[in-house]
Amino acid sequence: MKYSVYLIGLTLLWNAVQAADSPGKPAAPRAPAVGNFRPVNVSAVTSVGPGQAGYVHYFLLTHPDDSLEYQVGIELDDQRIAWSFPDAGVMVSTFIKNGTLNTNGKLFKVEHLHGVQPFASDSEMRLLQKELPQRVAYWVDNKTPYCLIRQPGQHFCLSCGDFVVRILYPGTHPLIPALPRDFLRTSGPTYTTDDLLLYLVGLHHQPDKHSKLAKLATMDLPAVMRDDIISMIAGSEPDSPAVAAVAARLPPATPVAQKSVVKPPTASKIATRRQHAKKL
């Protein structure tokens, strides 16, 4: 089966270099420099709902050719989802639990997996929710197209993950997000959707697979998210007897969640999970 591959680890730098080629744009909403805003008590959900504006949601996307990728989006106040979608660009659409989305004549299957509150503090969530319509409207109004990675001379475009980090962490320049320092410190210059989720649930700072799994065992998360995170951690580093012992003590994966976790490969770029063992 063919899997979509996103090579966006260098997108931020590339977009910065190419910024001079982009048409003039009005200033995007800005936020102060981001420090450490990882959730302490993780609020994870399995659907949209009142009071969840700003939550980051993960979906499993099946392309018309049956290739699979992870799609991320942002929940709005009316429970719709804002995202940068293949063949459509930045858009707002009705939340899909398990169904299809037609974009420009192409039918995509969409399965919702889980969502998570991106900031721990009430003040940060209030700021995000207050500015969310403006932050999203900037990219929608500019009709920002979707792409895997921007090519030389190409109009500015965003993958779904690039869109999400710009909504969560807007920088002083609209093309470059102000990513949290501790996120960059732990993920490095090439970060993935796995890295983003591990960061949002507070597991990114754990030094190795063993400690990540041990911490995960203490967390109250939806089964589908737990299964997905186990898969992410398992594919991040070589196994060891100690790691296997910790993993064995974790609750077993649920059949429904396992279906979603097994289909994609074991690591991902910011916009999608990539095939195992392929270079970033």
Secondary structure, DSSP 8 states (H G I E B T S, - for coil): --B-----TTHHHHHHHHGGGS-----------------SS--EESS--TT-TT-EEEEEEE-TTS-EEEEEEEE-TTS-EEEEETTTEEEEE---SEEEEEETTEEEEEEEEEEE-S-SSHHHHHHHHHHHHHHHHHHHHTT--B-SS--TT----B-HHHHHHHHHS--SBTTB----HHHHHHH-SS--HHHHHHHHTT-TTSSSHHHHHHHHTT----HHHHHHHHHHHHTTS---HHHHHHHHHS----HHHHHHHHSS-SEE-SSSEE-TT---
